[in-house]
Amino acid sequence: MDLFDDLPIATEDLRTAMAPGAVLLRGWGRADDVGILAAVEAVISQAPLRHMQTPGGHTMSIQTSRCGSMGWVSEPGGYRYAAINPHTRQPWPAIPPNMVDFAVLAAAEAGYPDFVPDSCLINQYLPGNKLGLHQDRDERDLRAPVVSLSLGLPATFLFGGLQRSGKTQRYRLAHGDVVVWGGPSRLAFHGVLPVADGHHPLAGGRRINITFRKVG
């Protein structure tokens, strides 16, 4: 069945302070959702979605693609950023201009006016896919925030503190919701609970999560 992502959102719920330095901007990404999804498909056509391997040898349930001057890579040897796609042996596609513009504006809206991404990770979730608690800590420049856009199927986002064992908050992220975290929350643990089955008018039966970062 179709999800109710096009229903109006109460204005008082548009901006939520999650933690010091972390903000949820509800529906903020809907204005250019068609254009961003088209840009995502263009990236995927050059850097196809793949299941990455964790350093422990497990296969991630989600599929990923990357764009920008540096792409995040997970493999049995560890996590790292690389200028070359290890599968195609080609440089990653450039971040499409409309996606860069979106990330810059979203970061400024959240209180980070100097953010310009040089790396973008695209994660595709199908029903049942999840992502365990983790930190985004492989970037050299940890002063810059992470900008995360959710498109398609909704998901329950877990956002915690600086310890994996700490208490987490749960947020339902719908199509167009944006989470930005940096400053004291830059290394907060976060994850995604299993995505429920459903259908979105633009994205179909999947959730697309786009995270913009500045590597260095």
C-alpha positions in Angstrom: 0.0 0.0 0.0 1.1 3.6 -0.5 2.6 5.5 2.4 1.2 8.8 3.7 4.4 10.8 3.1 2.6 13.6 1.2 0.3 14.5 4.1 1.1 18.0 5.6 3.3 18.2 8.6 2.6 20.4 11.6 4.9 23.4 11.5 5.9 23.0 15.1 7.3 19.6 14.2 9.5 20.7 11.3 12.6 21.2 13.3 13.7 19.0 16.2 16.8 19.4 18.3 18.0 15.8 18.9 21.1 16.5 20.9 23.7 19.3 21.1 24.8 19.8 17.5 22.2 17.4 16.0 19.0 18.6 14.3 16.1 16.8 12.5 14.6 18.8 9.6 11.3 17.2 8.8 10.3 17.2 5.1 13.1 19.5 4.2 14.2 17.4 1.3 10.9 17.1 -0.5 11.3 20.3 -2.5 13.7 18.7 -5.0 13.1 15.0 -4.3 12.5 14.2 -8.0 15.7 15.9 -9.1 17.7 14.2 -6.3 16.4 10.8 -7.1 17.2 11.3 -10.7 20.8 12.3 -9.7 21.1 9.2 -7.5 20.1 7.0 -10.4 22.7 8.7 -12.6 25.4 8.0 -10.0 24.3 4.4 -9.7 24.5 3.9 -13.4 28.2 4.7 -13.2 28.9 3.2 -9.8 26.5 0.3 -9.4 25.0 -0.6 -6.0 26.9 -3.4 -4.2 26.8 -5.3 -1.0 30.0 -4.4 0.9 31.9 -6.7 3.2 32.6 -5.7 6.8 36.1 -6.1 8.3 34.7 -9.1 10.1 33.8 -10.8 6.8 30.1 -10.3 7.0 28.1 -9.1 4.0 26.0 -6.0 4.6 22.3 -6.3 3.9 22.1 -2.8 2.4 23.5 -2.0 -1.0 25.7 1.1 -1.5 27.1 3.4 -4.1 29.3 6.4 -3.7 30.2 9.7 -5.4 32.6 12.5 -4.8 36.4 12.9 -4.9 36.6 10.2 -2.2 34.4 7.2 -1.6 33.9 5.3 1.6 34.9 1.6 1.3 34.3 -1.3 3.6 36.2 -4.5 3.1 37.7 -7.3 5.1 40.9 -5.3 5.7 39.0 -2.4 7.3 37.2 0.9 6.5 38.8 3.6 4.5 38.2 6.3 1.9 39.6 5.8 -1.6 39.7 7.9 -4.7 39.2 4.9 -7.0 36.2 2.5 -7.1 37.8 -0.9 -6.2 35.3 -2.7 -8.4 35.4 -0.6 -11.6 39.0 0.7 -11.2 37.7 4.1 -12.1 37.3 7.4 -10.1 34.0 7.8 -8.3 31.4 9.9 -10.1 31.3 13.5 -9.1 28.6 14.5 -6.7 25.8 15.9 -8.9 25.5 19.7 -8.5 21.9 19.7 -7.2 22.9 17.2 -4.5 25.9 19.5 -3.5 23.5 22.5 -3.3 21.1 20.5 -1.2 23.7 19.4 1.3 25.1 23.0 1.6 21.7 24.5 2.3 20.6 21.8 4.7 23.8 22.1 6.7 23.4 25.9 6.9 19.8 25.5 8.0 21.1 23.2 10.8 23.7 25.7 11.9 26.8 24.7 9.8 27.2 27.4 7.2 30.6 26.5 6.0 29.9 22.8 5.0 30.7 21.7 1.5 30.7 17.9 1.0 33.5 16.1 -0.9 32.0 12.6 -0.4 28.6 11.1 -0.6 27.4 7.6 0.4 24.2 6.3 -1.1 22.6 3.4 0.8 19.6 1.4 -0.6 17.4 -0.4 2.0 14.9 -3.0 0.9 12.3 -4.3 3.4 14.0 -6.1 6.2 17.3 -4.4 5.8 18.9 -2.6 8.8 22.1 -1.0 9.9 23.7 -1.6 13.3 24.9 1.1 15.7 28.1 2.7 14.5 30.0 5.9 14.4 31.0 7.9 11.3 34.7 8.3 12.3 36.7 7.6 9.2 36.8 11.1 7.9 39.9 13.2 8.6 37.9 16.4 9.2 35.6 15.6 12.2 34.8 19.3 12.5 32.4 19.1 9.6 28.9 17.6 10.2 27.2 14.7 8.5 24.1 15.6 6.4 21.7 12.6 6.0 18.7 12.6 3.6 16.0 9.9 3.7 13.9 9.2 0.6 11.3 6.5 -0.1 10.1 4.1 2.6 10.1 5.3 6.2 12.6 3.9 8.7 13.2 4.1 12.5 16.5 5.9 13.1 18.4 5.3 16.3 20.5 8.1 17.6 22.6 7.7 20.7 25.6 9.1 22.5 29.4 8.6 22.3 29.3 5.1 23.8 27.8 2.2 21.9 26.2 1.0 25.1 24.5 4.3 25.8 20.8 5.1 25.6 19.4 5.7 22.1 16.5 7.8 20.9 14.2 6.6 18.2 13.0 8.8 15.3 10.7 7.9 12.5 12.2 9.2 9.3 9.9 9.7 6.4 10.5 10.7 2.8 12.3 14.0 2.7 13.4 14.1 6.3 17.0 15.3 6.9 19.2 14.7 9.9 22.3 16.8 10.5 24.8 16.1 13.2 28.1 17.6 14.1 29.9 19.4 16.9 29.5 17.6 20.3 27.4 14.9 18.5 29.7 14.3 15.5 30.7 10.9 16.8 27.3 9.9 18.1 26.4 6.2 17.6 23.5 5.8 15.2 21.7 3.0 13.3 18.5 1.9 11.5 16.0 -0.7 12.6 14.7 -3.2 9.9 12.7 -1.3 7.2 9.1 -2.4 6.9 7.5 -3.5 3.7 5.7 -0.8 1.7 5.6 1.3 -1.4 6.5 4.9 -2.0 5.1 6.7 -5.1 8.6 8.0 -6.2 11.0 5.4 -4.8 9.0 2.2 -5.0 9.6 -0.5 -2.4 12.9 0.8 -1.1 14.5 3.4 1.1 17.3 5.6 -0.2 19.6 7.2 2.4 22.1 9.8 1.2 24.8 10.9 3.6 27.1 13.8 2.7 30.4 14.2 4.4 33.7 16.2 4.2 36.6 13.8 4.3 39.4 16.2 4.7 
